Amino acid sequence: MSYDNPRKILSWAEEDRPREKLMLKGKAALSDAELIAILIGSGTTDLTAVDVSKIILQSVSNNLNDLARLSVKDLSKFKGIGEAKAISIVSALELGRRRKEQDRPQRARVTCSRDAYNEMIPHLMDKPHEEFWILLMNRANEILRPVQISAGGVSGTVADPKLIFKQAIEHLASSMILFHNHPSGNLTPSQADKDLTRKLKDAGRLLDIPVLDHLIFTDKSYFSFADEGLL
């Protein structure tokens, strides 16, 4: 058998091979046949894995719901599909079915400064040193995740704007709330706190990731820049 058979996937341009295509262009760029080809891994002497996958799909009129109804025994009847490959296809489709069954977990939504404060209690309560966090949110003000930016000493911590907005961009956040704690319990913002808030608010406006508030956190209460008209 010739190893330069043009039907072999390895002879294709790299961007046309299913695995490489997924890495280069993302999963959404692959056809159903290409995704199944990744599951089965290889074809036959005459057919690539994609060719075998197309034949399987054609047998169910390219309907993935009908494909999911095929058993391991049904799939094993196709040339190039042994029991192990059939099990891979059945398992992948079962995972898809289970995913569809599960409701999307409800994200907590921030409607006021108290909501934001309560969200950060598990992260900032009882801290003996200052920490700086951001709470990232989507356009509906639903919480994507809290992210720790830095941890410092008793009297201060560093909040690097580049790192803050890098995190926001990586997590596709639409807005954020800033947090830092005062272990002393003092709720009065320092001039440095005010300057940093203004700097980050300006940066957020430029990047279209608005800073909605900055909370100074203590174990018993909080100070909201937005509530106090300082944002």
C-alpha positions in Angstrom: 0.0 0.0 0.0 1.3 3.4 -0.9 1.7 5.9 2.0 1.1 8.9 -0.3 -2.5 7.8 -1.0 -4.4 11.1 -1.5 -7.3 9.8 0.4 -5.3 9.7 3.7 -6.0 12.6 6.1 -2.3 13.0 6.7 -1.9 14.1 3.0 -4.3 16.9 3.4 -3.3 20.5 4.1 -2.9 20.9 7.8 -5.8 23.3 8.2 -8.1 20.8 6.5 -7.3 17.9 9.0 -10.1 17.8 11.6 -7.8 17.9 14.7 -5.6 20.6 13.3 -8.6 22.5 12.0 -10.2 22.5 15.5 -7.0 23.9 17.0 -6.6 26.5 14.3 -10.2 27.6 13.8 -12.1 26.4 16.8 -14.7 23.7 17.3 -17.5 25.6 15.6 -15.6 25.5 12.2 -15.9 21.7 12.0 -18.7 19.9 10.2 -20.6 17.1 11.9 -18.6 14.6 9.9 -15.3 16.1 10.9 -16.3 16.0 14.6 -17.2 12.3 14.3 -13.9 11.7 12.5 -12.0 13.0 15.5 -14.0 10.5 17.7 -13.2 7.5 15.5 -9.6 8.5 14.8 -9.0 6.6 11.5 -10.7 5.3 8.4 -10.1 2.4 6.2 -7.6 1.6 3.4 -9.8 3.4 0.9 -11.7 5.9 3.1 -10.6 8.6 5.4 -12.2 9.0 8.8 -14.2 11.9 7.4 -15.5 9.7 4.5 -16.6 7.0 7.0 -18.3 9.6 9.1 -20.1 11.1 6.1 -21.4 7.6 5.2 -22.7 7.1 8.7 -24.4 10.5 8.7 -26.0 9.9 5.3 -27.6 6.7 6.6 -29.6 8.9 9.1 -30.2 11.7 6.7 -27.6 13.8 8.5 -29.9 14.0 11.6 -27.9 13.8 14.8 -31.0 12.9 16.8 -31.4 9.8 14.7 -27.7 9.1 14.9 -28.0 9.1 18.7 -30.6 6.4 18.5 -28.2 3.9 16.8 -26.7 1.3 19.1 -23.1 0.0 19.2 -24.3 -3.0 17.2 -25.9 -0.7 14.6 -22.8 1.4 14.2 -20.5 -1.6 14.0 -22.1 -2.6 10.8 -20.4 0.3 8.9 -17.1 -0.4 7.2 -14.3 0.9 9.3 -16.3 1.1 12.6 -15.4 -1.6 15.1 -16.8 -1.9 18.6 -14.4 0.6 20.2 -15.1 3.3 17.6 -18.9 2.7 17.9 -18.6 3.0 21.7 -16.8 6.4 21.3 -19.6 7.7 19.1 -22.4 6.4 21.4 -20.6 7.9 24.4 -20.2 11.3 22.9 -23.8 11.5 21.8 -24.9 10.4 25.3 -22.9 13.2 26.8 -24.6 15.7 24.5 -28.0 14.4 25.5 -27.2 14.7 29.2 -25.9 18.2 28.6 -29.2 19.2 26.9 -31.1 17.8 29.9 -29.3 19.9 32.5 -30.6 23.4 33.0 -28.1 26.2 32.9 -27.2 27.1 36.4 -28.8 30.4 37.5 -26.1 33.0 37.9 -26.4 35.4 40.8 -27.3 39.0 39.7 -26.1 42.2 41.3 -28.8 44.8 41.7 -27.2 47.0 44.4 -24.1 47.4 46.4 -25.4 45.1 49.2 -25.6 42.2 46.6 -22.0 42.8 45.7 -20.9 43.0 49.3 -22.6 39.7 50.1 -21.0 38.0 47.2 -17.5 38.9 48.4 -18.0 37.9 52.1 -16.6 34.4 51.6 -13.5 35.8 49.9 -12.7 38.8 52.1 -14.1 38.1 55.6 -11.5 37.8 58.4 -8.5 38.8 56.2 -5.6 40.2 58.3 -4.1 41.9 55.3 -5.4 44.0 52.3 -6.5 42.3 49.1 -7.8 43.7 45.8 -10.5 41.8 43.9 -12.7 42.4 41.0 -16.2 41.0 40.4 -16.7 40.4 36.7 -20.2 40.5 35.3 -22.1 40.1 32.0 -24.4 42.6 30.3 -27.3 41.5 32.6 -25.2 42.2 35.7 -25.0 38.4 36.3 -21.8 37.4 38.1 -19.3 35.6 35.9 -16.7 35.3 38.6 -14.7 37.1 41.3 -11.0 37.4 40.6 -8.2 38.2 43.1 -5.8 40.8 41.7 -3.4 41.1 44.5 -2.7 40.6 48.2 -0.5 42.9 50.2 0.4 44.0 53.7 -1.6 45.4 56.6 -1.8 48.9 55.1 -2.0 48.4 51.4 -2.0 46.3 48.2 -1.2 46.9 44.6 -3.9 47.1 41.9 -2.3 47.0 38.4 -4.8 48.3 35.8 -3.2 46.2 33.1 -3.7 43.0 35.0 -7.3 44.1 36.0 -8.4 44.7 32.5 -6.5 41.7 31.1 -8.6 39.5 33.4 -11.8 41.2 32.3 -11.1 40.8 28.7 -10.0 37.1 29.0 -13.3 36.3 30.8 -15.4 38.3 28.3 -16.8 40.6 31.1 -19.1 43.4 30.2 -18.6 45.3 33.5 -16.9 45.0 36.9 -17.0 46.1 40.5 -13.8 46.8 42.3 -13.2 45.6 45.9 -10.5 46.0 48.5 -10.7 45.4 52.2 -9.6 47.4 55.2 -8.5 45.1 58.0 -8.6 48.0 60.4 -12.4 48.3 59.9 -12.0 51.9 58.8 -14.5 52.6 56.0 -13.1 56.0 54.9 -11.5 56.0 51.5 -8.0 57.3 51.2 -6.9 59.8 48.5 -5.1 56.9 46.9 -8.3 54.9 46.8 -10.1 57.8 45.1 -7.3 58.3 42.6 -7.2 54.6 41.7 -11.0 54.4 41.3 -10.9 57.4 38.9 -8.0 55.9 36.9 -9.8 52.5 36.6 -13.1 54.1 35.8 -11.5 56.1 32.9 -9.7 53.0 31.6 -13.0 51.0 31.7 -14.7 53.7 29.7 -12.1 53.5 27.0 -12.2 49.7 26.8 -16.1 49.6 27.1 -15.8 47.6 30.3 -17.4 50.0 32.8 -16.4 50.1 36.4 -19.8 50.1 38.2 -18.7 50.6 41.7 -15.7 50.3 44.1 -16.4 48.8 47.5 -14.2 49.1 50.6 -14.9 45.9 52.5 -14.8 45.4 56.3 -16.1 42.5 58.2 -19.0 44.5 59.5 -19.9 46.8 56.7 -18.8 48.5 53.5 -18.3 51.8 51.7 -19.7 52.1 48.2 -18.2 54.8 45.9 -21.3 54.6 43.7 -23.7 55.0 46.6 -21.8 58.0 47.9 -21.6 59.7 44.5 -17.8 59.3 44.2 -17.8 57.2 41.0 
